[in-house]
Amino acid sequence: MALSDGVVKKVLISYAYVAIWIFLSFTVIVYNKYILDRKLYNWPFPISLTMIHMAFCSSLAYLLVKVFKLVEPVSMSRDLYLKSVVPIGALYALSLWFSNSAYIFLSVSFIQMLKALMPVAVYSIGILIKKDPFKSATMVNMLSISFGVAIAAYGEAKFNSWGVSLQLLAVVFEATRLVLIQILLNAKGISLNPITSLYYVAPCCFVFLCIPWIVVEFPVLKETSSFHFDFVIFGTNSLCAFALNLAVFLLVGKTSALTMNVAGVVKDWLLIAFSWSVIKDTVTPINLIGYLIAFFGVAYYNHAKLQALKAAEAQKKAQQDNVEAGKLLEERDEDGKKSETQD
């Protein structure tokens, strides 16, 4: 009975972490929309908001890694940082800038629908740089996702071409960043968790954002003399952004990739429902039909990816077992030869 209680406890803790992740991810997206939307808080400065997040997250990550030593830093040379982390930081800056900018022009629900194109972008970039092989079945899957998003876009009541362009650019930059992480870091045996990732990437991201900020937003903010920095709004917003990264860090190893994918789907549907019921964004039947097609396409892609990972792990384990079996046979042969010699 004690064993079953322990299992139940582990399951409850795992799903508590998942619930916290869904809540924080949901909160950050809605909070950013609230701040940037001209009809709500009316502070349409996405670069400034992203810079506040990066400064706050960099500071807390530094405290966790260097001061309190709760997280172990990664061994990284200056050359590796410049060649690997700096390009990733630049792409992260562009991805956050454009994705936050899209909240000014598009509804939360429609942005979530456009984000369904992420697997399409990652796979396409992987093929272009010859990292991933071309597979007809996977390409058909990618086309089905694109078709679903196109239908959702066709049914969007408040379609804004500039907002769509910003979100699509954000998807491309984020997909490129994810592919580069695999090539520039993971392939070299370097794995960054969400906290060490913030520790190395967030300061770099902040520096890159300073360039467009000086040109685009600083002159406008300088003229807006009536603006006073709201520490409560921006402080809690930044804290939520950091807490989301911390939740992901705590969640690693506590649950499976499948659970995370399911949690992501639940979060997306909750955001669409919230956008429609609370923010009063228009969600049309064509929107939902298109997103459902894209959703099934993404679900199939995730399933196929998980199956491939399981097959690769099983193959790796079988190879290890064969090596161990070979060693045992060699040891037995040596023991047999020794006993024959003694006789």
C-alpha positions as CSV (number, residue, x, y, z in Angstrom):
1,M,0.0,0.0,0.0
2,A,2.9,2.3,0.8
3,L,4.3,1.8,-2.8
4,S,1.0,2.7,-4.4
5,D,0.7,5.8,-2.2
6,G,4.2,6.8,-3.4
7,V,3.3,6.3,-7.0
8,V,0.1,8.4,-6.5
9,K,2.1,11.1,-4.8
10,K,4.6,11.3,-7.7
11,V,1.8,11.4,-10.3
12,L,0.0,14.2,-8.4
13,I,3.3,16.2,-8.1
14,S,4.0,15.8,-11.8
15,Y,0.6,17.0,-12.8
16,A,0.8,19.9,-10.2
17,Y,3.9,21.1,-12.1
18,V,2.1,20.8,-15.4
19,A,-0.9,22.8,-14.0
20,I,1.6,25.5,-12.8
21,W,3.3,25.6,-16.2
22,I,-0.1,25.9,-18.0
23,F,-1.2,28.7,-15.6
24,L,2.1,30.7,-15.9
25,S,2.3,30.3,-19.7
26,F,-1.3,31.4,-20.0
27,T,-0.7,34.3,-17.6
28,V,2.4,35.6,-19.5
29,I,0.6,35.6,-22.9
30,V,-2.5,37.3,-21.6
31,Y,-0.5,39.8,-19.5
32,N,1.7,40.8,-22.5
33,K,-1.5,41.3,-24.5
34,Y,-3.0,43.4,-21.8
35,I,0.1,45.7,-21.6
36,L,0.7,46.1,-25.3
37,D,-2.9,46.3,-26.6
38,R,-4.0,49.9,-27.4
39,K,-7.5,49.2,-26.1
40,L,-6.3,47.8,-22.7
41,Y,-3.2,49.1,-20.8
42,N,-2.2,50.9,-24.0
43,W,1.6,50.7,-23.8
44,P,2.5,49.6,-27.4
45,F,6.3,49.3,-26.9
46,P,7.1,45.6,-27.5
47,I,10.9,46.1,-27.6
48,S,10.9,48.0,-24.3
49,L,8.7,45.3,-22.7
50,T,11.0,42.5,-24.0
51,M,14.1,44.4,-22.7
52,I,12.5,44.7,-19.2
53,H,11.9,40.9,-19.2
54,M,15.5,40.2,-20.3
55,A,17.0,42.6,-17.7
56,F,14.9,41.1,-14.9
57,C,15.5,37.4,-16.0
58,S,19.3,38.0,-16.5
59,S,19.5,39.4,-12.9
60,L,17.6,36.6,-11.3
61,A,19.4,33.9,-13.3
62,Y,22.8,35.4,-12.3
63,L,21.7,35.3,-8.6
64,L,20.6,31.6,-8.9
65,V,23.8,30.5,-10.8
66,K,26.6,32.7,-9.3
67,V,25.4,34.0,-5.9
68,F,23.2,31.2,-4.4
69,K,24.7,28.5,-6.6
70,L,21.4,26.6,-6.9
71,V,22.1,25.9,-10.6
72,E,25.4,24.6,-12.0
73,P,26.8,26.8,-14.9
74,V,27.9,25.1,-18.1
75,S,31.6,25.0,-19.0
76,M,31.8,27.4,-21.9
77,S,34.8,29.1,-23.6
78,R,34.7,32.6,-25.0
79,D,35.1,31.3,-28.5
80,L,32.1,29.0,-28.1
81,Y,30.0,31.8,-26.6
82,L,30.7,34.1,-29.5
83,K,30.1,31.5,-32.2
84,S,27.2,29.7,-30.6
85,V,25.4,31.7,-28.0
86,V,25.6,35.1,-29.7
87,P,23.7,34.0,-32.9
88,I,21.1,32.2,-30.8
89,G,20.7,35.4,-28.7
90,A,20.2,37.5,-31.8
91,L,17.5,35.2,-33.1
92,Y,15.8,35.0,-29.7
93,A,15.8,38.9,-29.6
94,L,14.1,39.0,-33.1
95,S,11.7,36.2,-32.2
96,L,10.5,38.0,-29.0
97,W,10.4,41.4,-30.5
98,F,8.2,40.3,-33.4
99,S,6.0,38.0,-31.4
100,N,5.3,40.6,-28.8
101,S,4.7,43.2,-31.6
102,A,2.0,40.9,-33.0
103,Y,-0.2,41.3,-29.9
104,I,-0.8,45.0,-30.8
105,F,-2.5,44.0,-34.1
106,L,-3.9,40.5,-33.6
107,S,-6.1,38.6,-31.2
108,V,-4.7,36.1,-28.7
109,S,-6.7,33.3,-30.3
110,F,-5.5,34.0,-33.8
111,I,-1.9,34.3,-32.7
112,Q,-2.1,30.8,-31.1
113,M,-3.5,29.5,-34.4
114,L,-0.6,31.0,-36.3
115,K,1.9,29.4,-33.8
116,A,0.7,26.0,-35.0
117,L,3.1,26.6,-38.0
118,M,6.1,26.1,-35.8
119,P,6.7,22.4,-36.7
120,V,6.4,23.4,-40.4
121,A,9.1,26.1,-40.0
122,V,11.4,23.8,-38.0
123,Y,11.1,21.0,-40.5
124,S,11.5,23.2,-43.5
125,I,14.6,24.9,-42.1
126,G,16.1,21.5,-41.1
127,I,15.7,20.4,-44.8
128,L,17.2,23.7,-46.2
129,I,20.3,23.4,-44.2
130,K,20.4,19.6,-44.8
131,K,20.1,18.7,-41.1
132,D,16.9,16.6,-41.6
133,P,16.2,14.3,-44.5
134,F,13.2,14.9,-46.8
135,K,10.3,12.5,-46.2
136,S,7.2,12.6,-48.3
137,A,4.9,11.5,-45.4
138,T,6.3,14.3,-43.2
139,M,5.9,16.9,-45.9
140,V,2.3,15.9,-46.5
141,N,1.8,16.3,-42.7
142,M,3.4,19.8,-42.9
143,L,1.1,20.7,-45.8
144,S,-2.0,19.7,-43.8
145,I,-0.9,21.9,-40.9
146,S,-0.3,24.8,-43.3
147,F,-3.7,24.2,-45.0
148,G,-5.4,24.3,-41.6
149,V,-3.7,27.6,-40.6
150,A,-4.6,29.1,-44.0
151,I,-8.3,28.2,-43.4
152,A,-8.1,29.8,-39.9
153,A,-6.5,32.9,-41.4
154,Y,-9.3,33.1,-44.1
155,G,-11.9,32.9,-41.4
156,E,-10.3,35.6,-39.1
157,A,-12.8,38.4,-38.5
158,K,-10.1,41.1,-37.8
159,F,-7.3,40.0,-40.2
160,N,-4.3,42.4,-40.1
161,S,-1.7,41.6,-42.7
162,W,1.1,43.5,-40.8
163,G,0.3,41.6,-37.6
164,V,0.3,38.3,-39.5
165,S,3.7,39.2,-41.1
166,L,5.2,40.0,-37.7
167,Q,3.9,36.7,-36.2
168,L,5.1,34.6,-39.1
169,L,8.6,36.3,-38.9
170,A,8.6,35.5,-35.2
171,V,7.9,31.8,-36.0
172,V,10.7,31.7,-38.6
173,F,13.2,33.3,-36.2
174,E,12.2,31.0,-33.3
175,A,12.3,27.9,-35.5
176,T,15.8,28.9,-36.8
177,R,16.9,29.4,-33.1
178,L,15.7,25.9,-32.2
179,V,17.5,24.3,-35.1
180,L,20.7,26.3,-34.3
181,I,20.5,25.2,-30.6
182,Q,20.7,21.6,-31.8
183,I,23.6,22.3,-34.3
184,L,25.7,24.7,-32.3
185,L,25.1,23.5,-28.7
186,N,23.5,20.0,-28.4
187,A,25.7,18.5,-31.1
188,K,28.7,19.6,-29.1
189,G,27.4,18.0,-25.9
190,I,26.3,21.3,-24.3
191,S,22.8,21.2,-22.9
192,L,21.2,24.4,-21.4
193,N,18.3,24.2,-19.1
194,P,15.9,27.2,-18.9
195,I,17.9,28.9,-16.1
196,T,21.4,28.5,-17.6
197,S,19.8,29.4,-21.0
198,L,18.7,32.7,-19.4
199,Y,22.0,33.2,-17.7
200,Y,23.9,33.0,-21.0
201,V,21.4,34.1,-23.6
202,A,19.3,36.8,-21.9
203,P,22.1,39.4,-21.5
204,C,23.1,38.9,-25.2
205,C,19.4,39.2,-26.2
206,F,19.2,42.5,-24.2
207,V,22.2,44.0,-26.0
208,F,20.8,43.1,-29.4
209,L,17.4,44.7,-28.5
210,C,19.1,48.0,-27.6
211,I,19.9,48.6,-31.2
212,P,16.2,48.8,-32.6
213,W,15.1,50.3,-29.3
214,I,17.3,53.4,-29.7
215,V,16.0,53.9,-33.2
216,V,12.3,52.9,-32.9
217,E,11.0,53.3,-29.4
218,F,13.4,55.5,-27.4
219,P,12.5,58.8,-29.3
220,V,8.7,58.1,-28.8
221,L,9.2,57.3,-25.1
222,K,11.3,60.4,-24.7
223,E,8.5,62.6,-26.0
224,T,5.9,60.8,-23.8
225,S,6.7,62.8,-20.7
226,S,3.4,61.8,-19.0
227,F,4.6,58.1,-18.8
228,H,5.8,56.9,-15.4
229,F,7.2,53.4,-14.9
230,D,4.6,51.3,-13.2
231,F,6.7,49.0,-11.0
232,V,3.7,46.9,-10.0
233,I,2.6,46.1,-13.6
234,F,6.0,45.6,-15.1
235,G,7.4,43.9,-12.0
236,T,4.7,41.3,-11.8
237,N,4.8,40.8,-15.6
238,S,8.6,40.2,-15.5
239,L,8.2,37.9,-12.4
240,C,5.6,35.8,-14.3
241,A,8.0,35.5,-17.3
242,F,10.8,34.3,-15.1
243,A,8.5,32.0,-13.1
244,L,7.5,30.4,-16.4
245,N,11.2,29.5,-17.1
246,L,11.6,28.3,-13.6
247,A,8.5,26.1,-14.0
248,V,9.9,24.5,-17.1
249,F,13.2,23.9,-15.3
250,L,11.4,22.2,-12.4
251,L,9.3,20.2,-14.9
252,V,12.3,18.7,-16.7
253,G,12.5,15.1,-15.6
254,K,9.2,15.2,-13.7
255,T,7.1,14.2,-16.6
256,S,7.2,12.9,-20.2
257,A,7.5,14.8,-23.5
258,L,4.0,13.5,-24.4
259,T,2.6,15.1,-21.2
260,M,4.2,18.4,-22.1
261,N,2.7,18.3,-25.6
262,V,-0.7,17.5,-24.2
263,A,-0.3,20.4,-21.7
264,G,0.6,22.7,-24.6
265,V,-2.6,21.8,-26.5
266,V,-4.7,22.4,-23.3
267,K,-3.0,25.8,-22.9
268,D,-3.8,26.8,-26.5
269,W,-7.5,25.8,-26.3
270,L,-7.8,27.6,-22.9
271,L,-6.3,30.8,-24.5
272,I,-8.7,30.6,-27.4
273,A,-11.6,30.2,-25.0
274,F,-10.4,33.0,-22.8
275,S,-9.8,35.3,-25.8
276,W,-13.4,34.7,-27.0
277,S,-15.2,34.8,-23.7
278,V,-13.3,37.4,-21.6
279,I,-11.4,39.6,-24.0
280,K,-14.3,39.4,-26.4
281,D,-12.2,38.6,-29.5
282,T,-14.2,37.2,-32.4
283,V,-13.6,33.5,-33.0
284,T,-15.5,32.3,-36.2
285,P,-16.5,28.7,-37.0
286,I,-14.0,28.8,-40.0
287,N,-11.3,29.8,-37.5
288,L,-12.1,26.8,-35.4
289,I,-12.3,24.4,-38.4
290,G,-9.0,25.6,-39.7
291,Y,-7.3,25.3,-36.3
292,L,-8.8,21.8,-35.8
293,I,-7.2,20.6,-39.0
294,A,-3.8,22.2,-38.0
295,F,-4.2,20.8,-34.5
296,F,-4.6,17.2,-35.7
297,G,-1.6,17.7,-38.0
298,V,0.5,18.9,-35.2
299,A,-0.7,16.1,-32.9
300,Y,0.2,13.5,-35.6
301,Y,3.6,15.1,-36.0
302,N,4.3,15.0,-32.3
303,H,3.2,11.4,-32.1
304,A,5.5,10.4,-35.0
305,K,8.4,12.3,-33.4
306,L,7.9,10.5,-30.1
307,Q,7.6,7.1,-31.8
308,A,10.9,7.8,-33.6
309,L,12.6,8.9,-30.4
310,K,11.4,5.7,-28.6
311,A,12.6,3.5,-31.5
312,A,16.0,5.3,-31.4
313,E,16.3,4.7,-27.7
314,A,15.3,1.1,-28.0
315,Q,17.9,0.6,-30.8
316,K,20.6,2.3,-28.6
317,K,19.6,0.1,-25.6
318,A,19.8,-3.1,-27.8
319,Q,23.3,-2.1,-29.1
320,Q,24.4,-1.6,-25.5
321,D,23.0,-5.0,-24.5
322,N,24.8,-6.6,-27.4
323,V,28.1,-5.0,-26.4
324,E,27.6,-6.2,-22.8
325,A,26.7,-9.7,-24.0
326,G,29.8,-9.7,-26.1
327,K,32.0,-8.7,-23.2
328,L,30.4,-11.5,-21.0
329,L,31.1,-14.1,-23.7
330,E,34.7,-12.9,-24.0
331,E,35.2,-13.2,-20.2
332,R,33.7,-16.7,-20.3
333,D,36.0,-17.7,-23.1
334,E,39.0,-16.3,-21.2
335,D,37.9,-18.2,-18.0
336,G,37.5,-21.4,-20.0
337,K,41.0,-21.1,-21.5
338,K,42.5,-20.4,-18.1
339,S,40.8,-23.5,-16.6
340,E,42.0,-25.7,-19.6
341,T,45.6,-24.4,-19.0
342,Q,45.4,-25.2,-15.3
343,D,44.2,-28.8,-16.1
